Amino acid sequence: MAGLQVQVTSTPYLEIVHHWYGWMMGPYYPFEYIDRLPGVNSTEILIREFARPYEISVDDDHPRLTNDPAALRSMQSFLANHDIGSAKSRQKALIVIHPGPSWPIREWPRQNWIHLVAALRENGFEKIFQLGTNSHQSLTEAKAPEIPGTISLVDQLTLPETIAIISQADLFIGIDSGLLHIAASMQIPSVSLWGPTAPLLRFSPRKTRLFLASSAPCLACHHRQPRLHWIDGCPHDILCMKNIQVETVLQACLQALQRGKP
């Protein structure tokens, strides 16, 4: 972040750090948008909702990301050391997963991730890497779940390296998170799991074919008023996420892997 003169963000969790960001990096601009305001329901995809008050015209698709060349070379070398060639010559599919941490109400149970990874390996997909960090911006305590059967890269990659390895994947599997948005921006096939938030208010319909949700009656409560949750509170014991079945996710993953990268 060195050298930035202006920090542009909508993050509400900085509190006293707000002062230091302003002192070190210049003016601090907290942007508001409908999804964050009390007593208001979202009615359109977030990127449009965010841009409209500032008179910026956007479509509903994710912008394309480009790789940092050095990070891409580093990750390609890393994958080669794990017997994973380039996408064009690859004999073994590369799968990356991101189970969290995030808000607890967005997470899929760790045991389900364990069963999913085991099932993927039984189907011949053994190159599965877990991404993430043992921290979360809005939580005082958060730790990425350890998923046996994966090669853990938790807390081992820079952001450019994380983007680079996602760009090389044949499939991204994850919850509603920033890494899922990176996968969309890199045009990587993705299977994602949704509960308190609605994918059609976050992603273009072109991206949501393999976005999965349960049939919980309180689904997408984040977009209802009054909200039933806030980060870690749920009166229904996070039923929306717990009711997503492992077999349903597995079949979506196998379908995505069979179709291959676009």
C-alpha positions as a Markdown table, in Angstrom:
| # | Residue | x | y | z |
|---|---|---|---|---|
| 1 | Met | 0.0 | 0.0 | 0.0 |
| 2 | Ala | 3.0 | 2.3 | 0.2 |
| 3 | Gly | 2.8 | 5.3 | -2.0 |
| 4 | Leu | -1.0 | 5.6 | -2.1 |
| 5 | Gln | -2.3 | 9.1 | -1.7 |
| 6 | Val | -5.9 | 8.3 | -1.3 |
| 7 | Gln | -7.6 | 5.3 | 0.3 |
| 8 | Val | -11.0 | 4.6 | -1.1 |
| 9 | Thr | -13.1 | 2.1 | 0.8 |
| 10 | Ser | -16.5 | 1.3 | 2.2 |
| 11 | Thr | -15.2 | -0.7 | 5.1 |
| 12 | Pro | -17.0 | 0.1 | 8.4 |
| 13 | Tyr | -14.7 | -1.8 | 10.8 |
| 14 | Leu | -11.6 | 0.4 | 10.9 |
| 15 | Glu | -12.7 | 2.5 | 13.8 |
| 16 | Ile | -9.5 | 4.0 | 15.3 |
| 17 | Val | -7.5 | 2.7 | 12.4 |
| 18 | His | -9.5 | 5.2 | 10.3 |
| 19 | His | -7.4 | 7.9 | 11.8 |
| 20 | Trp | -4.1 | 6.2 | 11.0 |
| 21 | Tyr | -5.2 | 5.4 | 7.4 |
| 22 | Gly | -6.0 | 9.1 | 7.0 |
| 23 | Trp | -2.7 | 10.2 | 8.5 |
| 24 | Met | -0.5 | 7.7 | 6.5 |
| 25 | Met | -2.3 | 7.5 | 3.2 |
| 26 | Gly | -4.4 | 10.7 | 2.7 |
| 27 | Pro | -8.1 | 11.3 | 2.7 |
| 28 | Tyr | -10.4 | 8.4 | 3.7 |
| 29 | Tyr | -13.8 | 8.2 | 1.8 |
| 30 | Pro | -16.4 | 5.9 | 3.4 |
| 31 | Phe | -18.9 | 5.1 | 0.6 |
| 32 | Glu | -22.5 | 4.1 | 1.5 |
| 33 | Tyr | -24.8 | 2.0 | -0.7 |
| 34 | Ile | -28.3 | 0.6 | -0.3 |
| 35 | Asp | -27.3 | -2.9 | 0.9 |
| 36 | Arg | -25.6 | -1.4 | 3.9 |
| 37 | Leu | -28.2 | 1.0 | 5.0 |
| 38 | Pro | -30.7 | 0.2 | 7.8 |
| 39 | Gly | -34.3 | -0.4 | 6.8 |
| 40 | Val | -33.7 | -0.7 | 3.1 |
| 41 | Asn | -33.8 | -3.8 | 0.9 |
| 42 | Ser | -31.6 | -4.4 | -2.1 |
| 43 | Thr | -33.3 | -4.8 | -5.4 |
| 44 | Glu | -30.5 | -5.1 | -7.9 |
| 45 | Ile | -27.0 | -6.5 | -8.3 |
| 46 | Leu | -24.5 | -4.9 | -5.9 |
| 47 | Ile | -22.1 | -3.4 | -8.5 |
| 48 | Arg | -25.0 | -1.3 | -10.0 |
| 49 | Glu | -26.3 | -0.4 | -6.6 |
| 50 | Phe | -22.9 | 0.8 | -5.5 |
| 51 | Ala | -22.2 | 2.8 | -8.6 |
| 52 | Arg | -25.5 | 4.5 | -9.1 |
| 53 | Pro | -25.2 | 7.2 | -6.3 |
| 54 | Tyr | -21.9 | 8.3 | -7.9 |
| 55 | Glu | -23.4 | 8.4 | -11.4 |
| 56 | Ile | -21.2 | 5.7 | -12.7 |
| 57 | Ser | -22.6 | 3.4 | -15.4 |
| 58 | Val | -21.7 | -0.3 | -15.2 |
| 59 | Asp | -23.0 | -3.6 | -16.4 |
| 60 | Asp | -23.7 | -6.6 | -14.1 |
| 61 | Asp | -20.6 | -8.6 | -15.0 |
| 62 | His | -17.3 | -8.7 | -13.2 |
| 63 | Pro | -14.4 | -6.8 | -14.7 |
| 64 | Arg | -11.5 | -8.9 | -15.9 |
| 65 | Leu | -8.4 | -9.2 | -13.7 |
| 66 | Thr | -4.9 | -9.5 | -15.1 |
| 67 | Asn | -2.1 | -11.4 | -13.4 |
| 68 | Asp | 1.0 | -9.9 | -11.9 |
| 69 | Pro | 3.7 | -11.6 | -14.2 |
| 70 | Ala | 6.1 | -12.4 | -11.4 |
| 71 | Ala | 3.3 | -13.9 | -9.2 |
| 72 | Leu | 2.0 | -16.0 | -12.2 |
| 73 | Arg | 5.5 | -17.4 | -12.9 |
| 74 | Ser | 5.9 | -18.2 | -9.3 |
| 75 | Met | 2.6 | -20.1 | -9.1 |
| 76 | Gln | 3.3 | -21.9 | -12.4 |
| 77 | Ser | 6.6 | -23.1 | -11.0 |
| 78 | Phe | 4.9 | -24.1 | -7.8 |
| 79 | Leu | 2.3 | -26.1 | -9.6 |
| 80 | Ala | 4.9 | -27.8 | -11.8 |
| 81 | Asn | 6.6 | -29.0 | -8.6 |
| 82 | His | 3.3 | -30.6 | -7.6 |
| 83 | Asp | 3.1 | -32.4 | -11.0 |
| 84 | Ile | 0.5 | -30.0 | -12.4 |
| 85 | Gly | 1.3 | -28.8 | -15.9 |
| 86 | Ser | -0.1 | -25.8 | -17.8 |
| 87 | Ala | -3.8 | -25.7 | -18.5 |
| 88 | Lys | -3.3 | -26.7 | -22.2 |
| 89 | Ser | -1.2 | -29.8 | -21.4 |
| 90 | Arg | -2.7 | -30.7 | -18.0 |
| 91 | Gln | -3.5 | -34.3 | -17.3 |
| 92 | Lys | -4.7 | -33.7 | -13.8 |
| 93 | Ala | -7.4 | -31.1 | -12.9 |
| 94 | Leu | -6.5 | -28.4 | -10.5 |
| 95 | Ile | -9.1 | -27.6 | -7.9 |
| 96 | Val | -8.9 | -24.8 | -5.4 |
| 97 | Ile | -11.3 | -24.4 | -2.4 |
| 98 | His | -12.0 | -21.6 | 0.0 |
| 99 | Pro | -14.1 | -22.7 | 3.0 |
| 100 | Gly | -13.5 | -19.5 | 4.9 |
| 101 | Pro | -13.1 | -18.0 | 7.4 |
| 102 | Ser | -15.9 | -15.5 | 6.8 |
| 103 | Trp | -19.0 | -14.5 | 8.8 |
| 104 | Pro | -20.1 | -17.8 | 10.5 |
| 105 | Ile | -23.5 | -17.6 | 8.9 |
| 106 | Arg | -21.8 | -17.8 | 5.5 |
| 107 | Glu | -19.7 | -20.9 | 6.2 |
| 108 | Trp | -20.5 | -24.5 | 5.3 |
| 109 | Pro | -19.8 | -27.0 | 8.0 |
| 110 | Arg | -16.2 | -28.3 | 8.1 |
| 111 | Gln | -17.4 | -31.9 | 8.1 |
| 112 | Asn | -19.2 | -31.3 | 4.9 |
| 113 | Trp | -16.0 | -29.9 | 3.3 |
| 114 | Ile | -14.1 | -33.0 | 4.5 |
| 115 | His | -16.7 | -35.3 | 2.9 |
| 116 | Leu | -16.7 | -33.3 | -0.3 |
| 117 | Val | -12.9 | -33.4 | -0.7 |
| 118 | Ala | -12.9 | -37.2 | 0.1 |
| 119 | Ala | -15.6 | -37.7 | -2.6 |
| 120 | Leu | -13.6 | -35.7 | -5.2 |
| 121 | Arg | -10.5 | -37.7 | -4.5 |
| 122 | Glu | -12.5 | -40.9 | -4.9 |
| 123 | Asn | -13.5 | -39.6 | -8.3 |
| 124 | Gly | -9.8 | -39.2 | -9.3 |
| 125 | Phe | -9.4 | -35.5 | -8.4 |
| 126 | Glu | -6.4 | -35.4 | -6.1 |
| 127 | Lys | -4.9 | -32.0 | -6.8 |
| 128 | Ile | -7.0 | -29.9 | -4.4 |
| 129 | Phe | -5.5 | -26.8 | -2.8 |
| 130 | Gln | -7.0 | -24.9 | 0.1 |
| 131 | Leu | -6.7 | -21.1 | 0.0 |
| 132 | Gly | -7.4 | -18.5 | 2.6 |
| 133 | Thr | -6.0 | -16.9 | 5.8 |
| 134 | Asn | -6.3 | -17.3 | 9.5 |
| 135 | Ser | -7.9 | -13.9 | 9.9 |
| 136 | His | -11.0 | -11.9 | 8.9 |
| 137 | Gln | -11.3 | -8.2 | 8.6 |
| 138 | Ser | -14.6 | -7.9 | 10.6 |
| 139 | Leu | -14.0 | -10.7 | 13.2 |
| 140 | Thr | -11.7 | -10.5 | 16.2 |
| 141 | Glu | -11.1 | -14.3 | 16.1 |
| 142 | Ala | -11.2 | -16.4 | 13.0 |
| 143 | Lys | -9.3 | -19.4 | 11.7 |
| 144 | Ala | -9.5 | -21.3 | 8.5 |
| 145 | Pro | -10.8 | -24.8 | 8.9 |
| 146 | Glu | -8.3 | -27.6 | 8.2 |
| 147 | Ile | -9.6 | -29.8 | 5.5 |
| 148 | Pro | -7.8 | -33.2 | 5.2 |
| 149 | Gly | -7.0 | -34.3 | 1.7 |
| 150 | Thr | -6.0 | -30.8 | 0.5 |
| 151 | Ile | -2.7 | -29.1 | 0.0 |
| 152 | Ser | -3.0 | -26.2 | 2.4 |
| 153 | Leu | -1.9 | -22.8 | 1.2 |
| 154 | Val | -3.6 | -21.0 | 4.1 |
| 155 | Asp | -1.5 | -17.9 | 5.1 |
| 156 | Gln | 1.2 | -18.8 | 2.6 |
| 157 | Leu | 0.4 | -16.7 | -0.5 |
| 158 | Thr | 0.4 | -13.0 | -1.2 |
| 159 | Leu | -2.7 | -11.5 | -2.8 |
| 160 | Pro | -1.1 | -11.5 | -6.3 |
| 161 | Glu | -0.1 | -15.1 | -5.9 |
| 162 | Thr | -3.6 | -16.0 | -4.7 |
| 163 | Ile | -5.1 | -14.4 | -7.8 |
| 164 | Ala | -2.5 | -16.2 | -10.0 |
| 165 | Ile | -3.2 | -19.7 | -8.6 |
| 166 | Ile | -7.0 | -19.1 | -9.0 |
| 167 | Ser | -6.4 | -18.1 | -12.6 |
| 168 | Gln | -4.7 | -21.5 | -13.2 |
| 169 | Ala | -7.5 | -23.6 | -11.6 |
| 170 | Asp | -9.9 | -25.8 | -13.5 |
| 171 | Leu | -12.5 | -25.3 | -10.7 |
| 172 | Phe | -13.0 | -23.0 | -7.8 |
| 173 | Ile | -15.2 | -24.2 | -4.9 |
| 174 | Gly | -16.1 | -21.8 | -2.1 |
| 175 | Ile | -18.5 | -19.7 | -0.1 |
| 176 | Asp | -19.6 | -16.1 | -0.7 |
| 177 | Ser | -16.3 | -14.4 | -0.4 |
| 178 | Gly | -13.7 | -12.1 | -2.1 |
| 179 | Leu | -11.9 | -15.1 | -3.6 |
| 180 | Leu | -15.1 | -16.1 | -5.3 |
| 181 | His | -15.2 | -12.7 | -6.9 |
| 182 | Ile | -11.6 | -13.1 | -8.0 |
| 183 | Ala | -12.5 | -16.4 | -9.7 |
| 184 | Ala | -15.4 | -14.7 | -11.5 |
| 185 | Ser | -13.0 | -12.0 | -12.7 |
| 186 | Met | -10.6 | -14.6 | -13.9 |
| 187 | Gln | -13.4 | -16.5 | -15.8 |
| 188 | Ile | -12.8 | -19.7 | -13.7 |
| 189 | Pro | -15.7 | -22.2 | -13.4 |
| 190 | Ser | -17.0 | -21.9 | -9.9 |
| 191 | Val | -19.3 | -23.9 | -7.6 |
| 192 | Ser | -20.3 | -21.8 | -4.6 |
| 193 | Leu | -22.5 | -22.2 | -1.6 |
| 194 | Trp | -25.1 | -19.6 | -0.6 |
| 195 | Gly | -27.4 | -19.0 | 2.4 |
| 196 | Pro | -27.8 | -15.6 | 4.0 |
| 197 | Thr | -26.9 | -13.6 | 0.8 |
| 198 | Ala | -28.4 | -14.0 | -2.6 |
| 199 | Pro | -26.1 | -14.7 | -5.6 |
| 200 | Leu | -28.3 | -12.8 | -8.1 |
| 201 | Leu | -27.7 | -9.7 | -6.0 |
| 202 | Arg | -23.9 | -10.3 | -6.2 |
| 203 | Phe | -23.1 | -11.9 | -9.5 |
| 204 | Ser | -24.2 | -11.8 | -13.1 |
| 205 | Pro | -26.7 | -14.5 | -14.0 |
| 206 | Arg | -24.1 | -15.8 | -16.4 |
| 207 | Lys | -21.9 | -16.7 | -13.4 |
| 208 | Thr | -24.6 | -18.3 | -11.2 |
| 209 | Arg | -25.5 | -21.5 | -13.0 |
| 210 | Leu | -23.6 | -23.6 | -10.4 |
| 211 | Phe | -24.2 | -21.4 | -7.4 |
| 212 | Leu | -26.0 | -23.6 | -4.9 |
| 213 | Ala | -28.5 | -22.8 | -2.1 |
| 214 | Ser | -30.8 | -24.9 | 0.1 |
| 215 | Ser | -34.6 | -24.5 | 0.4 |
| 216 | Ala | -34.6 | -22.9 | 3.8 |
| 217 | Pro | -37.6 | -20.6 | 4.2 |
| 218 | Cys | -35.4 | -17.9 | 5.7 |
| 219 | Leu | -32.9 | -18.0 | 2.7 |
| 220 | Ala | -31.2 | -14.7 | 1.8 |
| 221 | Cys | -32.2 | -13.1 | 5.1 |
| 222 | His | -29.4 | -10.5 | 4.6 |
| 223 | His | -31.6 | -8.8 | 2.1 |
| 224 | Arg | -34.8 | -8.8 | 4.2 |
| 225 | Gln | -36.0 | -6.3 | 6.7 |
| 226 | Pro | -35.6 | -6.7 | 9.6 |
| 227 | Arg | -32.4 | -8.7 | 9.1 |
| 228 | Leu | -32.4 | -12.0 | 11.0 |
| 229 | His | -28.7 | -12.0 | 11.5 |
| 230 | Trp | -25.6 | -9.9 | 11.8 |
| 231 | Ile | -22.3 | -11.6 | 11.0 |
| 232 | Asp | -22.6 | -14.4 | 13.6 |
| 233 | Gly | -26.2 | -14.3 | 14.9 |
| 234 | Cys | -28.8 | -16.7 | 13.5 |
| 235 | Pro | -32.1 | -17.7 | 15.2 |
| 236 | His | -32.3 | -20.8 | 13.0 |
| 237 | Asp | -28.8 | -22.2 | 13.6 |
| 238 | Ile | -27.6 | -21.3 | 10.1 |
| 239 | Leu | -30.1 | -23.8 | 8.6 |
| 240 | Cys | -29.6 | -22.3 | 5.1 |
| 241 | Met | -26.0 | -23.4 | 4.9 |
| 242 | Lys | -26.3 | -26.6 | 6.9 |
| 243 | Asn | -29.0 | -27.9 | 4.5 |
| 244 | Ile | -26.8 | -27.8 | 1.4 |
| 245 | Gln | -26.1 | -31.5 | 0.8 |
| 246 | Val | -22.6 | -32.8 | 0.1 |
| 247 | Glu | -23.9 | -34.9 | -2.8 |
| 248 | Thr | -25.5 | -31.9 | -4.4 |
| 249 | Val | -22.2 | -30.0 | -4.3 |
| 250 | Leu | -20.3 | -33.0 | -5.6 |
| 251 | Gln | -22.5 | -33.4 | -8.6 |
| 252 | Ala | -22.2 | -29.7 | -9.4 |
| 253 | Cys | -18.4 | -30.0 | -9.2 |
| 254 | Leu | -18.3 | -33.1 | -11.4 |
| 255 | Gln | -20.5 | -31.3 | -13.9 |
| 256 | Ala | -18.2 | -28.3 | -14.0 |
| 257 | Leu | -15.1 | -30.4 | -14.3 |
| 258 | Gln | -16.6 | -32.4 | -17.1 |
| 259 | Arg | -17.4 | -29.2 | -19.1 |
| 260 | Gly | -13.9 | -27.8 | -18.5 |
| 261 | Lys | -12.8 | -24.2 | -18.6 |
| 262 | Pro | -14.6 | -21.9 | -21.1 |
